[in-house]
Amino acid sequence: MSEYLPITNPVLVFAIVAMLILWAPIVMGRWRMPGMIGLLLAGAILGPNALGVLARDQSFVLFGTVGLLYIMFIAALEIDMAVLKRYRLHSLVFGLLTFTIPISIGLFVSRVLLGFDWPAAVLLASTFASHTLLTYPIASRLGITRNQAVTTAVGGTIVTDTLALLVLAVIASSTRGEVDELFWYRLGFSLAVYVGAILVGLPIVARWFFRNVARDGVAQFVFVLATVFAIAALSHLAGSEPIVGAFLAGLAFNRLIPHHSTLMNRIQFTGEAIFIPFFLLSVGMLLDLGVFLGGLRAWAVAIAMVVTILVTKWLAAEATRPILRYSRDQARLVFGLSLPQAAATLAAVMVGYDLGLFDDTVVNGAILTILVSCLVAPVMVDRHGRALALSAAPEPAELSAAPQRIVVACSTPAAARPLLELAVLIRDPAQNQPVFPLTVVEEGLHSATEVAQSERALAAMVGQLSAAEVPAQPVTRIAFNAATGVLHARRELRGSEVVVGWRGRATPQELFFGSMVEQLLSDRHYTLLLARLSEPLNTTRRILFALPPHAEREEGFGAALSLVKRLSQQLGAPIHVVAQQAADEGLQASLQRVRPLADLRPAPLTRWSEALSTLRAQYADGDLVVLYGVRAGGLAAEPIGASLPRRVAEQLPAAGLLVIYPAEPQAHEDVVDSGEATGLGSAPIRWA
């Protein structure tokens, strides 16, 4: 058999890897264990140091490196910036805890118990302080990435890894004799330029690219991929490591890639289906049990390293309970997230090996530490993360509560694309309700032909939603005018929101017969969203939310604000509340009570009549203007608010504009009326 192993046929190698990626989670699931443990064990058993079926060649090294950087990138990409900002002190505290405790105890173990000299002891101790977010995908699948414990662990990762890598840079430079009085200035300056260029320059370049060059999904995905790995490759010039560059790139892209967008789905799918499993297999292949046959020294080093990393990371995580007041499950979840050793550990150990500070026993001990930590951590994250997810599960909704069903009025696929993107961003994934792309065909002699054309157009729209993993149910209606068709379909589908494209002005025919907006507003029992989206939503910097007086007293206020907050959360854009007495504590309390959490910033007005001038003065490129629509007879109804959408559209012709007319709750859905019964005219079908 030795002449046939390791397998070198690339097609067969990829087939074996694909089967491992498929079956490892299934087999491990039978024992209630995370699938990544199966991949680690498979790599160890089939790797060159065991059965020798697979060789750890350049393909595994390449895809494994990509997978590691992917983990760091996705972890930063999925951070809820509002939550991170709110708990930034937690991240800093835990980052310092998980650095100082392991490096202090590790220095004692390395110097006193294992007998290393000072440079080797300090470098080995720094490997205990660093960790890799290897188990983050488990937390992501459990839906707890916005839990403050997860955010704290992710934020603390960049703190401790950066400090550990700085120790690596200093030890390596001192061993080579490069540390002089200018070393710290060079290192500080290069890191400052590197971090500043990523966090400040990259969002500007990416926003311009998304706006002007790449509006289709493939180009956006390739741009993100190329940018992330280019930044990671340049990290060595700044005295850092690629994992830090990938993490910083994720922070820079965080506000430009909504969490539930098509682009995010493509990024996550590619990583979790290919790159991350390759990384797990490549880590498992590193284990060489034969080294332990060489004597007690190898066992002593390996056991000391494994015990030290387990104890110190556990102590750092447990310290969050009295200091940050975390629960037991949160502390154990932080432990599971901060335990895995991979990237920084391998980097430090290999640098020490190349410099002659470490021998084979340390290298193998590091590999065993990686394997043990990667076996223990997934179990901890899965068990305690699942407990947190179950304890945080929302209470069952009342049977009378209407589900969120978004109807999107579409004309052509090009015009419908931004409207469908908006629907995906404001949709509540927890309800698992489909989005309904709707086309209305005008009654006439050629209705059958137009219905066939509409169905072909709807197929493209369904494809856009499917790429974002959003269920879709296309709908076509024949009606005498657009408003009648939309209202009839909305009632039949029990739609809770209707998204309609809007030009911001009325045509002469609409001035005579009545505008489509007026007709749509005749049904008061759903939320109407008028959207004029001139730029991609993911390039939004801020949301300017104009709120008329007494709006918070209306019954539909909470639902409307929830949509705006969900949009802000997805886009990572702060909400500037333009309202009379916006800083008033009562209004602020009303705004904060509505979920989800968002970054709210008051922009007070002396009088509501100044709303237009204030919006015009505060508007900047990249802002999305959101207006709280005023329905006739509501508590917030007054002449200025009724005409504000038209005036804003005229005064800010280049601005992205969204007008939300909240629903007026009702006990029972009305019987569907005909267009004549509701007083609807025969206005032509006109929407964006």
VEXPA-817893 format. One record per residue (C-alpha): y, x, z; residue in three letters. Coordinates in steps of 0.001 Angstrom, whole numbers, plus 500000, padded with zeros to 6 digits. Each point is the difference from the previous one (the first is absolute). Example, Ala and Ser with C-alpha at 12.3 -4.5 7.8 and 13.67 -1.06 7.14 Angstrom:
% residues 2
495500512300507800ALA503440501370499340SER
***
This chain:
% residues 688
500000500000500000MET502357502904500632SER500509500517496272GLU501356496459499698TYR502331500223502998LEU502888499793500430PRO500563497380497326ILE502538501241497469THR500035497137497492ASN503488498537500549PRO498939496507498963VAL497092499997502452LEU502141501503502772VAL502593497273499586PHE497286497340499915ALA498560501288503301ILE503447500085501586VAL500738496465498796ALA496733498778501521MET500866501716503292LEU503449498409500004ILE498370496621499371LEU497097500158502453TRP501386502049502907ALA502226497166501325PRO497191497470499465ILE497394502067501881VAL502399500945502809MET501032496373500292GLY496444499102501004ARG500509502146503123TRP503562498740500486ARG501484503393499178MET502873500865497620PRO499006500934496474GLY501775503358500112MET497385501259502479ILE497348499386497366GLY501949502051497460LEU500432502888502435LEU496275500011500811LEU499091499706496324ALA502143503027499205GLY498384501998502797ALA496427499050498964ILE500391500317496218LEU502399502969500145GLY499316503679499310PRO499180500808503650ASN497188497413500270ALA498017498494497101LEU502244501589497383GLY500007496960497710VAL503749500224499447LEU502135503131499816ALA503478500074501505ARG501492501104496701ASP503545499770498659GLN499666496285499270SER499304499196503662PHE502749502354501137VAL502476498440497567LEU499221496351500755PHE499596500754503702GLY503455501573500148THR501462497053498139VAL498292497640502450GLY501412501820503001LEU503537499853498620LEU499419496354499107TYR499203499186503633ILE503273501547501165MET501975498380497188PHE498621496494500559ILE500483500296503767ALA503716500659499509ALA500240497405497240LEU498634497194502184GLU502256500697502980ILE502200497040500848ASP503340501789500165MET501520497297502196ALA497186500445502532VAL500205503801499755LEU503737499904500594LYS499498497735502978ARG497277502217501508TYR501185503399498763ARG500209501250503567LEU496312499126500449HIS499099502101496956SER501988502965501287LEU498513499739503501VAL496439499742498748PHE500565502768497444GLY501084502351502779LEU497140498878502264LEU497330500503497375THR501445503449499233PHE500732501438503456THR496832498830501793ILE497478501309497401PRO501848503264499346ILE500400500734503733SER496378499349500910ILE498843501516496725GLY501900503203500732LEU498229500298503351PHE496592499403498385VAL500636502429497145SER501490502799502073ARG498124499759503307VAL496612498447499184LEU499419501276496446LEU501837503328500385GLY502168499950496863PHE503112502174499875ASP503386498301500111TRP500696499421496253PRO496499498598499407ALA500120497931503202ALA503361498425499095VAL498861499251496456LEU496713498459501175LEU501847497920502611ALA502303498637497286SER496989498615498142THR499251497769503006PHE503523498561499863ALA499912498926496356SER498072497049498613HIS499533498039496786THR500348496235499552LEU496475499780498659LEU499299496681501739THR503206498326498874TYR498230498064497185PRO497902498251502677ILE503135498835501808ALA501432498910496663SER496948497888499179ARG500172498397503449LEU503594498971499316GLY501483501739503058ILE502186502604498290THR503107498353501436ARG498758500132503553ASN502264502322501968GLN497029502130501066ALA499161500727496352VAL503634500679499159THR500249502342502989THR496896501912498923ALA501226500318496425VAL503477501108501049GLY498559502413502552GLY497802501552497322THR502892501450498078ILE501496501383503246VAL496875501789501211THR498844501156496552ASP503428501428499211THR500098501909503292LEU496416501230499528ALA500741501172496463LEU503127501778501237LEU497796501870502482VAL497699500892497097LEU502924501308497951ALA501322502111502881VAL496595501494500896ILE499202500775496355ALA503400501604499433SER499836502030503229SER496534501279499124THR501335501135496617ARG503064501504501678GLY502451497594498332GLU501668498593503133VAL503504501430500375ASP503390498696501054GLU500396498170496670LEU496567498324500069PHE501049496955502009TRP503111499465497884TYR497991500168496792ARG497342497642501345LEU502503497503501397GLY502114500006496854PHE497048499583497623SER498528497145502058LEU503373498234500253ALA500518500218496232VAL496434498835499322TYR500130497012502352VAL503516499022498919GLY499119500146496308ALA497012497721500556ILE501486497413502340LEU503422499851498313VAL499534501118496410GLY496617498466499161LEU501007496354500696PRO503008500412497697ILE497891501421497167VAL497199497472500506ALA502396497036500117ARG501582501141496725TRP496571500488498414PHE498738496558501033PHE503164498373498706ARG500447501763496685ASN496736501556498883VAL496794498636501520ALA499842496250500413ARG496300499616499232ASP497359500649502605GLY498227502957498390VAL503161502067499546ALA501089499281503578GLN496601501003501395PHE499868503261498032VAL503572500834501012PHE499188499518503690VAL496794502006499705LEU501660502906498187ALA502953500055502390THR497883500017503162VAL497825502901498908PHE502949501973498618ALA501704499696503385ILE496796500989501790ALA499596503028497721ALA503533501196500784LEU499427499860503762SER498928503647500231HIS503408501099498752LEU501509498342503082ALA497512501581502391GLY498101496739500486SER496696498457498872GLU499200497444497262PRO499030497301502526ILE503547500069501395VAL501432499688496491GLY497735497052499192ALA501011498265503230PHE503712500537499305LEU499541498692496461ALA498449496857501455GLY503021499524502254LEU502315500437497006ALA498070497437497922PHE499586497611502937ASN503001497820499148ARG499260500070496255LEU496373498817500074ILE499604496602501712PRO496884499693502143HIS498537497072498036HIS501117501037496517SER497865500750496967THR500934503687500174LEU498902500270503642MET496703498316499168ASN499354502526497226ARG500795502928502284ILE497730498759502788GLN497161499074497656PHE499951503381498266THR500009501889503277GLY497429497922501865GLU497628499668497043ALA499950503631498801ILE502156502676501601PHE499494499340503722ILE496176499677499701PRO499927503313498093PHE501936501595502858PHE497524498693502584LEU497059501305498004LEU501643503415499583SER500650500267503761VAL496365499188500762GLY498868502740497603MET501768502667502054LEU497579499837502926LEU497584502939500187ASP497565499671502892LEU498472503386499158GLY502894501818501641VAL498842498718503406PHE496790501987499649LEU502012503208500287GLY500377499967503766GLY501645498429503026LEU503512501059498963ARG500016497479497131ALA498842497225502337TRP502566500890502648ALA502897499996497539VAL498895496770498317ALA499369498100503245ILE503279501219501490ALA501929498865496921MET498305496598499850VAL500406499270503718VAL503603501203500040THR501055497806497104ILE498282496926501433LEU501408500457503507VAL503559500961499055THR500466497255497398LYS498589497482502466TRP502425501170502693LEU502957499763497597ALA499015496478498967ALA499371498883503585GLU503439501291500969ALA501500497230497837THR498769497396502495ARG502244500974502946PRO502832501450497867ILE500193497515497110LEU498236497138501837ARG497304499582497380TYR496878497974500655SER496549501557500219ARG499153498953496435ASP503293501396498704GLN499451503331501741ALA496438500282498647ARG501263499043496543LEU502585502792500208VAL497180502346501060PHE497903499015496996GLY502917500482497617LEU501058503367501437SER496530501536500468LEU498766500852496455PRO500366503649499023GLN500156500920496332ALA502919501347498013ALA502147501934502445ALA496918501217501899THR498394501413496864LEU503299501507498871ALA500584501789503308ALA496403501210500345VAL499809501300496420MET503337501790500341VAL498763501586503233GLY496739500968498297TYR501835501626497089ASP502222501930502424LEU497001501255501969GLY500860498031503146LEU496885497785499811PHE496371500621499082ASP497241497743498626ASP499356498437503401THR503511498519500144VAL499783498743496427VAL496697498245500661ASN501276498728503354GLY502984498503498210ALA497727498326497470ILE497822498574502775LEU503146498813501785THR501125498273496823ILE496639498284499604LEU499735498888503654VAL503583498751500158SER499551498163496716CYS496852498325501355LEU501513498941503338VAL503451498909498802ALA498919497251497550PRO497920498342502711VAL502972499994502383MET502436498636497429VAL497592497357498768ASP499037498778503491ARG503409499973501658HIS501931499165496844GLY497801496966499516ARG500650498961503597ALA503755500295499442LEU499797498069496751ALA498084497168501652LEU502311499866503012SER503046499917497733ALA498593497309497708ALA502427497108499556PRO499138496661501476GLU498494497515497546PRO502627498072498112ALA500376496310500639GLU498147497798497581LEU503217498292499028SER501725503267499120ALA500348500391496226ALA498559503216498535PRO502257502343498070GLN499529499242496311ARG502457501733497704ILE500666498493496577VAL501700502313497502VAL501724498345497042ALA499361502286497030CYS501121500075496399SER498990503323498408THR497889502784501580PRO502966502394499939ALA502318497548501761ALA497265498984502434ALA499107503548501100ARG502816500440502593PRO499506496424501244LEU496299500586500575LEU500820503284501720GLU502318498083502318LEU497267497458500709ALA497559502765500941VAL502522501552502395LEU500868496774501849ILE496415498775500098ARG498217500011503367ASP496652501761499331PRO498500498631503214ALA499923496479498540GLN498065501158496928ASN501651497346497833GLN500301500478496226PRO503205500320498026VAL500480497336497306PHE501639501263496771PRO501353496853498324LEU501142499342496464THR501509496703498879VAL499714498909496377VAL502500497492498682GLU498495496727498810GLU500032499881496192GLY498064500201496770LEU499061503662500507HIS499001499756503634SER496369500950499359ALA500974503222498235THR502500500886502700GLU497407499346502725VAL497636502489498324ALA502791502580499834GLN500869499386503639SER496391500502501072GLU499901503366498216ARG503209500996501780ALA498580498859503332LEU496979502259499497ALA502299503028500033ALA501703498717503150MET496669499514501738VAL499161503600499120GLY503140501192501781GLN499026498109503155LEU496387501145499796SER501152503641499901ALA501655499377503385ALA496816498271501278GLU501818496695500289VAL498017496878499011PRO501649498015497243ALA499591496497498604GLN501913499542496732PRO501432496539499370VAL501400498403496849THR501877496699499978ARG501350497809497202ILE503230498237500941ALA503206498680498476PHE501998502774501669ASN499424503104502094ALA501138498593503343ALA497704496987499741THR497029502220499181GLY500728502386502859VAL500458497202502548LEU496865498167498932HIS497918503182500090ALA501476501004503347ARG498995496711501584ARG496534499970498477GLU499379503566501195LEU501725499400503346ARG502163503046499303GLY502009501265502950SER502285502300497965GLU501104499892496384VAL501386503160498374VAL502228499411496995VAL501918502479497853GLY503738499361499930TRP502782501257497756ARG502719499281502527GLY501934497733497674ARG499639496592498420ALA499871499285496262THR502252497346498414PRO497030497648499726GLN499234500395503691GLU503600499305500898LEU499711496685498156PHE496464498901500960PHE499784501692503394GLY498639503461500720SER496348500758500521MET500793501289503507VAL501480496625500985GLU496887498272498759GLN497690502362501850LEU501975499495503197LEU499432496257499827SER496644500662501664ASP500939501209503468ARG496517500707501326HIS499319503478498653TYR501822503335499997THR501711500834496721LEU500655503637499131LEU502390500719497129LEU499612503605498864ALA502163502101497725ARG498239503365500150LEU501697502564497823SER498204503040501478GLU496449500628501302PRO499744498728503563LEU498412503211501272ASN503281501853499312THR501891497814502504THR501963502016502578ARG501434497194502152ARG499918496222500259ILE503360498278500454LEU499119496658501573PHE502863497481500050ALA499463497375502690LEU502354496983500299PRO501090498631503401PRO497441497839501837HIS497197501012497615ALA497864501083502961GLU500024496397501229ARG498319498635496887GLU496297499202500095GLU499175502186496996GLY501916503029501254PHE496986501724501536GLY497898499718496836ALA502849501264497796ALA500756502934502300LEU496304500841500177SER499951500384496209LEU502998502334500102VAL498466502039502813LYS496669500268498199ARG501850501190496901LEU501896502546502112SER496783501200501589GLN498305500484496651GLN502969501783498428LEU500894502026503086GLY503603498846499523ALA502216499120502986PRO501562496527500147ILE503786499937500376HIS500772496546501379VAL503347498867498567VAL500877497118502290ALA502732498619502149GLN499534501514503464GLN496977501959498742ALA500107502145503118ALA499888496965502305ASP497088500260502435GLU498883496432499379GLY499763500512496234LEU498317503372500474GLN497408498394502270ALA499329497323497374SER499546502673497347LEU497714502153502143GLN497731497099501000ARG498824499518496424VAL497061502153498959ARG499316502476498506PRO501952502914501438LEU502814501318497795ALA502981502335500209ASP502951497634500544LEU503558501315499887ARG502988497695500663PRO502921499817497570ALA502361497575501806PRO502494497725498252LEU503157498578501523THR499745496920497780ARG497221498790497712TRP502557499754497199SER500008503836499949GLU496309500152499044ALA500613500587496284LEU502609502726500511SER497802501686502622THR496964499970497731LEU502075501388497157ARG501383502772502234ALA496654500960501564GLN497859499771496881TYR498698503309498681ALA497568500943497285ASP496462499212501107GLY500925497085502283ASP498311496609499798LEU502300497092500869VAL498185497129501729VAL501839496741500626LEU498916497249502354TYR500203496966497732GLY501803496933501288VAL498432496602499373ARG502266496971499967ALA500162498254503366GLY498549502902501998GLY501564501441503141LEU501176503036498029ALA501375497931497130ALA503644500603499062GLU501873500492496688PRO500236503799500129ILE496272500491500523GLY499076497596497205ALA501998501942497413SER499261503476501388LEU496909500781497834PRO501897499329496757ARG503030501993501144ARG497899502957501157VAL498141499982496682ALA503321500127498135GLU501647502614502235GLN496923502286500185LEU498460499718496523PRO497800503109500402ALA498672499165503457ALA496498498822500737GLY500435496532501453LEU497661497725501935LEU500980496536501248VAL497685498303502502ILE500273496237500534TYR497791499299503040PRO497753496972500180ALA500650497009502180GLU496677499385501817PRO498358496623499573GLN497010498297501529ALA498306498958496761HIS500366500993496370GLU501770497388497902ASP498288498282497120VAL500714501747496716VAL502892498325498244ASP500756500008496332SER503025501738498638GLY501768496683499485GLU499286498841503565ALA501560503122501490THR503014499759497791GLY499166503181498091LEU501654500451496674GLY498544501487496859SER501450503458500323ALA498324502567497740PRO497528502502501368ILE502135502998500998ARG499003502641502491TRP499846503766500039ALA
***
